[in-house]
Amino acid sequence: MNWFGFGFNGFGQIQRQEKSTDGESTRNAKLTNPVPIEVWRNSQSAQSCQQNSDVTQIRASWSRIAVLHSNSPRRLCLAGFGVGTAAQRCCIESGSCQDADIGEGYMALSFLDRVEIWSSGKNKPEWSMEVKTTDNTGPCVAFPLVPGGYIASKFPFYRPLSPHLLAVSLALGTQHAVLLSATGDVYTWGSGSHGQLGHGNLSQEEEPRALEALMGLQMGSVAAGGWHSVCISAGGDLYVWGWNESGQLGLPSLARRGGQQTIQCAGSANTCTDQENGDDVFISIQAFPALMDVTESCEVSKVSCGSRHTAAVTRTGVLFTWGWGEYGQLGQGNVSSSDEPKQVPFFKDQGLRVVDVVCGPWNTFVSTVQEDTIS
């Protein structure tokens, strides 16, 4: 597989910043088309991190990314703010590291037998926790879940969860959480100020609460953006809810279509009508899950959320993006935003099939294979 990135590159986290003849950095902060990721420099100390094809996972914060390689020895490479030299970029021989989560001031690493929290600029973990499993094969849940709870980005890092939830996957937004259970049910908690909990209101939930609107529908995956949430059903249908200010739900957005006209909003600021045109209805906040058609004929297999944009992969390997596009994170060759899903043409034009997508707050990362490798 090969990985591409596009969107915010202000700290060289996707494509390194070249030096001009006068020694100044020529920074390209907006990458509007996909480019191969570059988390290394051409030097002896980075040789083991020079293969894009052995990248297994990418995790992104606003200013940095963490890239896990499968080569031996396994390495976790960093790129972005505060990461300058090749030695720093490939500084961690990760051994049995299975996954990572990265923020602006910390990085969480998940191993077969433990979890570690590293602060920026430190050469050793500041916090660790043993993970006990019965067969020594590591957790059977997806990070940031760990047996009995999950790892948060702020102290206390370990947060317990009831075993009755049967959690198998967890997505963390800016102020909310979306959990998928083994039974296919979805639970949310945290801030609901933008409808991101999906319970039909803007209230906060202190404890995980089942999403009643999706009860009876088996879900297969969940994702969380800054203030919006999405999930994919077992059948490949996409459901969205939360804030739609930039069209990140793929629903009509006033900012994308109506400009600054005077509008009248009903209820809890969910539906707004353009008073000048009357018939145009815009969605500011979608407080209940809504079924969204990414494409008429294809089911969705993968989805990821940025701060205010969303990206989805169909089961035929096509990438669609929508929402805020100020830094090119939609991959459409421009900095326009969109409240409608649009196919990213680059990959089809290159004969590539998309197999995975991971969104950072202001950028997007895509894993691909050649079409002719698909049997």
N, C-alpha and C positions, 0 to 999 in steps of 0.2 A: 504494500500500500504506500501511496505517496500523499503527503499533506500539503495543503495550500492555505494561505491566510489572506484576509483583506479587511480593510477598515482602519481603525486608529493605530498609527505606528509612530506616535510622537516620541517614544523612547526606544525605538528600534527593536520592538519586541517581535515583529514579524520579519522585517527586512532590515539588515544592519545599515547604519548611517555611514555613508562614504565621507572621506575627507577631501576637501578641495585643495588646490595648490597652495593656498595660504594657511592651511591647517584647520580651517573652520569646517564644522560638520554641515553636510548638505542634507538636511532633514526633510524627508517626505512623510509628513504626518498623516496624510490621507491616501490610502491605497484603495482605489475604486475598482480595480480588477484583481482577481486571484493571482497570487505569486507563490512560488515554493517557499516554505518557511526556512529561515536561516537562523538557527540558534547556536551557531558556532562560528569561529573564524578559522581561516586556513593556517593552522600552526600545528606543531607536533603535539602539543598538550591537548588538542581537541580532536585528534585523529579518531578516537573511538566514538565521537559524536557526529561524524561527518556524513552519516547515511540517513537521508530522509526516510528511506523505505523501511527502516527498523523502528520507527516511532510507533508506539502502541497507544499512547494517550497524550492529550494536551489539556492543560487546565489554565485558565486565564483570569487575571484580575484587570483592573483598569490600566495599570502601568507595567505589568510583568506577565510572563507566561512560564509555566513549568512543563517540560517535555520529558516523558519517560520513554527510554529506549530499551529494546529487548535484547540488544547485543550483550556479549559477555566480556567483562563484567557489566551487569546492568547499571545504567547511569541515569541520573536525573539532571537534565540540563536546564539552565535558566536563561532568560533573555528579558531585557527591558530596563527599567529604572534601577540604578545602583548596581547593574551587572555589566561590567565593561570588558574585561579581558577574557580570553579563551579559558584560562584556568578557573575563573569565576563562573563562566557559563556552564562548564561541565565539572562542577566542584564536588558532586556527591556520588560516590559509588554506592548505589542504592541497594545492592544485594537482593534481598527478598521483598523490596518495596513493591506493593501491588497497586497503589493509587496515591493521589495527592490532591490537595486543595490549596489554593494560593490566594492570599489577600494582599493588601497594600503594606501591611507591617508584619505578616506572619506567613508561615507555610506549614500545613499539616501533612504528615506522611503516614500512610497505612502500611504496616508490615504484616507478615504472617502471624507474628506473636505479640505485636505491640503497636501503639500509635504514638507519634512524636509531634510536638509543636516546636517549630524553629522561628525565632524572631529575625527580622532583617539585620544583617551585619554581624550576627553571632555565628561562632564556629562550633556550637554544640546546641542540642535541644534544650529549651527552657522548661519543658514539661513533657512527661511521657506517661503512658498507661499500658499495663500488660493486658493483652487480649488472650483469653483462655478459650480454647476450642478442644473438642473431644478427640479429633483425629489429626491435629497438627497440620491441617491444610489451610488454615486461615478462616476468616469469617465467611459465612455463607450469605451475607448480605452485602449490598453495594455501599461503598463509602460515600458520604460521611456516616452511614450507619455502622455501628459496631455492636457486638452482642450486648443486649440489655439497654441500648440507648444510641446516642449519636454524638458526633463531635461538632461543636459550634465554633464560630470565629471569634468569640469573645469569652472571657472568663466568667463563669466556670466552663472550661472547654468540654467536659463530659456532661451531657444532659440525659437523664434516664427516660426511658419510654416503657409504657405498660406492655408486658408480653402478650396481652390479649389483642394488641393491634396487629400482630403477625407481620411486622414491617419487613419489606424486602427492598424498598427503594425510597430515597428521600431527596427532595430538591429544596434548597434554601434560597429565598429571595432576599431583598434588602431588609425587610422586617417581617417576613412571614415564611412559613414552611408548608410544603405539600408532600404528603406521605402516601405511598402505595402499599397496600396490604397483600398478603399471599392470596387472599380471596378475590382480589381485583377491585376492592373498594378504595376510595380516596378519602383521606383525612387532611384537614388544614387547621392551622392555628397561627397566632401572632396578630399583627396589625391588619385591620380590614379597611383602612381609610380610603382605599381606591377600589373596593370590591374584590380584592385579590384572593379572599377566602372562599368566595363563591356561595355564600349562604343567603344571598338576597339582601344584605344590608352592608353598612360600613362600620360595623362594630368589631371590637377586638375579641379574640378568643384566647384564653390563657392555656387551655388544654386542647389536645387534638379532638376535632369534631368531624364526624362523618359527613360527607357531602351528599345530602339527601337527594339532590337533583340528579345524581348519577347512580343512585342505588338500583341494583338490578342489571346494570350495564357493567360488564367486566372490563376493567382498564388494564393496559399492558405496560404503560410507562407514564411518568410525570415529569414536568419541568417547571421552573419558576424563573421569572424575570425580576426586574427591579420592583415593579408593582403590578405584575400580571402573572397569570398561571395558565398552563395548558396540560392536556393529557391526551394520550392515544388509546383508543379502545382496542380490545383483542382483535377486532375486525378491521382495524386501520382507519377508523374515524377520528377526527381531531376535534376536541372541545376546548374552548377558550373562555377566559373570564378575567375581570380586573380592569385596569386603566387602559384607555384606548386613545390617549391624547395624541400620540404620533401614528396611530393606525396599527399599533403592534398586535392588535387582536384580529386584524384583517377585516374589520368592520368600518363602516363609513365614519370618517373623522373630520370634524370641522376644520382643524388646522390644515388638513391635507386638501380639502375640497372647497371649503367655504370662506377661507381667509378670516377676516375680522368682523364679519357682519354681526349685527345685534341678534341674539338668539334668546329663545325662551325655553327653560328647562323644566321638566316635570319630575315629580317624585324626588328621589335622593340623587339628583343630578345624573340620572341614568340616560335619559333620552332628551335630546335637544332638537328644536325645530327652527329652521332659518325663517325669521319673520318676513324677510323680503320676498322669498320664493314660496314659502308656505309648505310646499310638498316635500322639501328636502329634509330628511331626518338624519341626525348624526348621533353617534353613540360616544358619550364621554366616559361613562363607567358602565361596564357590563357586570352586574353583581351576581348573576346566575350563569352557570356554564351554558355556552351557546355552541351548537354544532356548526363547524365551518368547513366549507368545501374548498380545499386547496386546489384540487383539480377534479374534473367531472369523472374521469375514468380510472384514476389511480389511487390506491390506498397509501396511507402514510406509514412509514416504518420507523423513522427517527425524528425527533424534534428537540430544539434547544432554544433558550431565550437569552437575549442580552438585556441590558438595562431597559431599552425601549424598542427593541426589534426582535423578530422571531424568524427562525429558519427551520425548514422541514424537508426531509428526504422521502421520496415516494419509494414504493417497493420495486419500481423499475429503475431506481438509481438516479432520479432527477432531483435537483435542488431548487426549492422555492424560498424566497425571502420576502419580508414585508416589515413595515414600521419605520422607525427613524433611520435616516441614511446620511446624516450630516458628514460622517467620516468615511463614507464608502462601504460601510459594513453590510450593505445589501448585495455588493458584488456586481452591480449593474453598469459599471463604468462611469458613474456619476455620483453626485452627493445629494440626490433627490430622495425624499421619503415617499412611502407608498402605503395606502391602507387597503391594498389588494395584493394577494400573493402573485409574485412574478417569477418565472423561471430564470435561473442564472444561466445564460447561454454558453458561457466559457467552457464548461466541462463537456457538454455535448459536442461543441465545436472541436475540442481536443481529443475526442474519442474516449472520454473518461466516464466511468460510472461512479457516482457518489455512494459511499457505503456508511458514512458517519458524519455528523456535524456537531461542533461544540462552539457555543457563543461565549465570548467575553462580553463585558459591559458595552464596549463600543467597537468590537470587532468580531470576526467569524473565522472559524477554522474548519476545514473540510478534508476528510480522508477519501481517497479515490483509488480505483483500480482500472486498468485498461479494459475496454469493452470486450476485447478478444480473449481475455482470460476468464470470462464467465462461461461456464459450461451449460 
